[in-house]
Amino acid sequence: MAESKTVTTKTDTAPDAKTKTHPKERTLQHLFVAYLKDMYYAEKQILKTLPKMAREASSPEVKAAFETHRDETETQVERLQQVFELLDLAARGKTCEAILGIVEEGKEVMDEFSDSPALDAGLVASAQAVEHYEIARYGALKSWAVQLGLSDIAKLIDQNLQEEIKTNKLLTQIAETSVNAKAA
């Protein structure tokens, strides 16, 4: 996959989390790599959490949505690995405190509303918090990839973004047509 713009590679000082630069020397590419590592970590955390959420859900529709999204998330991780390869960087995550907080809130919902008619509504809302975070991050990454002239990378990121948007719409539909009414 040929890029439309030369990409700095690891061998010629590509920015990564360990590169020490003065704040005024940090570029959009540095920010792009930082967010990429953030999303890689986030997707790996989500992969760990979705099976538990699927097990806890009582609605077959919610279970199926979580199981389908787990499979999509595996593919999203693979796409992110491709992005790292195109940048000639090792696929490594950077601890994402935001996703850890969102995942923790989801765990609290599972603990506090276990066996409750409101559990599925809480699980869907927790999953949507994750989706909204991912949509925001992937949207920024795509925009930055375009700005940096990384068209092949922008396409890979856009695939992840479109899947997150689709999942969010599905979760909204499930909430509005099913689980919210059952929770009431």
C-alpha positions as CSV (number, residue, x, y, z in Angstrom):
1,M,0.0,0.0,0.0
2,A,1.7,3.1,-1.1
3,E,1.2,6.3,0.9
4,S,0.7,9.6,-0.8
5,K,3.2,11.2,1.5
6,T,6.5,10.1,2.9
7,V,6.0,8.6,6.4
8,T,8.8,9.0,9.0
9,T,9.8,5.5,10.0
10,K,11.1,4.2,13.3
11,T,14.6,3.9,11.9
12,D,14.6,7.6,11.1
13,T,13.1,8.9,14.3
14,A,9.4,8.3,14.0
15,P,7.6,9.8,17.0
16,D,6.6,7.3,19.6
17,A,5.8,7.4,23.3
18,K,9.5,7.0,24.3
19,T,10.7,9.8,22.0
20,K,11.8,12.7,24.1
21,T,11.1,16.0,22.4
22,H,10.6,19.5,23.6
23,P,6.9,20.3,23.7
24,K,7.3,22.9,21.0
25,E,8.8,20.3,18.7
26,R,5.9,17.8,19.0
27,T,4.0,17.6,15.8
28,L,0.6,16.3,14.6
29,Q,2.4,13.0,13.8
30,H,3.5,12.7,17.5
31,L,-0.1,13.3,18.5
32,F,-1.4,10.8,15.9
33,V,0.9,8.1,17.3
34,A,0.0,8.9,20.9
35,Y,-3.8,8.5,20.0
36,L,-3.1,5.4,18.0
37,K,-1.4,3.8,21.0
38,D,-4.3,4.9,23.2
39,M,-6.8,3.3,20.8
40,Y,-4.8,0.1,20.6
41,Y,-4.8,-0.2,24.4
42,A,-8.5,0.7,24.5
43,E,-9.5,-1.9,21.9
44,K,-7.6,-4.6,23.8
45,Q,-9.4,-3.7,27.1
46,I,-12.7,-3.8,25.3
47,L,-11.9,-7.3,24.0
48,K,-11.5,-8.4,27.6
49,T,-14.7,-6.8,28.7
50,L,-17.3,-7.6,26.0
51,P,-17.5,-11.4,26.8
52,K,-18.4,-10.6,30.4
53,M,-21.0,-8.1,29.3
54,A,-22.5,-10.6,26.9
55,R,-22.7,-13.2,29.7
56,E,-24.3,-10.8,32.1
57,A,-27.0,-9.6,29.6
58,S,-30.4,-11.2,29.9
59,S,-31.7,-10.0,26.5
60,P,-30.7,-12.2,23.6
61,E,-30.6,-9.1,21.4
62,V,-28.0,-7.4,23.7
63,K,-26.0,-10.6,24.0
64,A,-25.8,-11.0,20.3
65,A,-24.9,-7.3,19.8
66,F,-22.0,-7.7,22.3
67,E,-20.8,-10.9,20.7
68,T,-20.9,-9.5,17.2
69,H,-19.1,-6.4,18.3
70,R,-16.4,-8.5,20.0
71,D,-15.7,-10.1,16.6
72,E,-15.6,-6.7,15.0
73,T,-13.2,-5.5,17.7
74,E,-10.8,-8.3,17.0
75,T,-10.7,-7.1,13.4
76,Q,-10.3,-3.5,14.5
77,V,-7.2,-4.5,16.6
78,E,-5.8,-6.2,13.4
79,R,-6.4,-3.0,11.4
80,L,-4.6,-1.0,14.1
81,Q,-1.7,-3.5,13.9
82,Q,-1.6,-2.8,10.1
83,V,-1.5,0.9,10.8
84,F,1.5,0.4,13.1
85,E,3.2,-1.7,10.4
86,L,2.6,1.0,7.8
87,L,4.3,3.5,10.2
88,D,7.1,1.0,10.9
89,L,6.3,1.1,14.6
90,A,5.8,-1.8,17.0
91,A,2.1,-2.3,17.9
92,R,2.1,-1.2,21.5
93,G,-0.6,0.4,23.5
94,K,-0.4,3.3,25.9
95,T,-2.5,3.1,29.1
96,C,-5.8,4.8,28.4
97,E,-7.2,6.1,31.7
98,A,-10.4,7.1,29.9
99,I,-11.3,3.6,28.7
100,L,-10.3,2.2,32.1
101,G,-12.8,4.5,33.7
102,I,-15.6,3.7,31.3
103,V,-15.0,0.0,31.7
104,E,-15.0,0.4,35.5
105,E,-18.4,2.1,35.3
106,G,-19.7,-0.8,33.2
107,K,-18.5,-3.2,35.9
108,E,-20.3,-1.1,38.6
109,V,-23.5,-1.4,36.5
110,M,-23.1,-5.2,36.4
111,D,-22.5,-5.3,40.1
112,E,-25.2,-2.9,41.2
113,F,-27.9,-4.0,38.8
114,S,-27.3,-7.8,38.6
115,D,-30.6,-9.6,38.3
116,S,-32.4,-6.3,37.9
117,P,-34.7,-5.5,35.0
118,A,-32.6,-2.4,34.5
119,L,-29.3,-4.4,33.9
120,D,-29.6,-4.6,30.1
121,A,-30.4,-0.9,29.8
122,G,-27.3,-0.2,32.0
123,L,-25.2,-2.5,29.9
124,V,-26.3,-0.9,26.7
125,A,-25.6,2.6,28.1
126,S,-22.2,1.5,29.3
127,A,-21.4,0.0,25.9
128,Q,-22.5,3.3,24.2
129,A,-20.1,5.3,26.4
130,V,-17.3,3.1,25.0
131,E,-18.7,3.6,21.4
132,H,-18.8,7.4,21.8
133,Y,-15.2,7.4,23.1
134,E,-14.1,5.3,20.2
135,I,-16.0,7.4,17.6
136,A,-14.4,10.6,18.9
137,R,-10.9,9.1,18.9
138,Y,-11.2,7.4,15.5
139,G,-12.7,10.6,14.0
140,A,-9.7,12.5,15.2
141,L,-7.2,9.9,14.0
142,K,-8.9,9.7,10.5
143,S,-8.8,13.5,10.2
144,W,-5.1,13.6,11.2
145,A,-4.2,10.8,8.9
146,V,-5.8,12.7,6.0
147,Q,-3.9,15.9,7.1
148,L,-0.6,14.0,7.3
149,G,-1.2,12.5,3.8
150,L,-1.6,9.0,5.1
151,S,-4.5,8.0,2.8
152,D,-4.1,4.2,3.3
153,I,-4.0,4.6,7.0
154,A,-7.0,6.9,6.9
155,K,-9.0,4.2,5.1
156,L,-8.1,1.6,7.7
157,I,-9.1,3.9,10.5
158,D,-12.3,4.9,8.7
159,Q,-13.3,1.2,8.6
160,N,-13.0,1.1,12.4
161,L,-14.9,4.4,12.7
162,Q,-17.8,3.2,10.5
163,E,-18.1,0.0,12.5
164,E,-18.2,1.9,15.8
165,I,-20.9,4.2,14.4
166,K,-22.9,1.2,13.2
167,T,-22.6,-0.5,16.6
168,N,-23.7,2.7,18.4
169,K,-26.8,3.0,16.1
170,L,-27.7,-0.7,16.8
171,L,-27.3,-0.2,20.6
172,T,-29.6,2.9,20.4
173,Q,-32.2,0.9,18.5
174,I,-32.0,-1.9,21.1
175,A,-32.4,0.6,23.9
176,E,-35.3,2.5,22.4
177,T,-37.2,-0.5,21.1
178,S,-36.6,-3.0,23.9
179,V,-34.4,-2.8,27.0
180,N,-35.4,0.7,28.2
181,A,-39.1,-0.2,28.3
182,K,-38.3,-3.4,30.2
183,A,-36.2,-1.5,32.7
184,A,-39.0,0.9,33.4
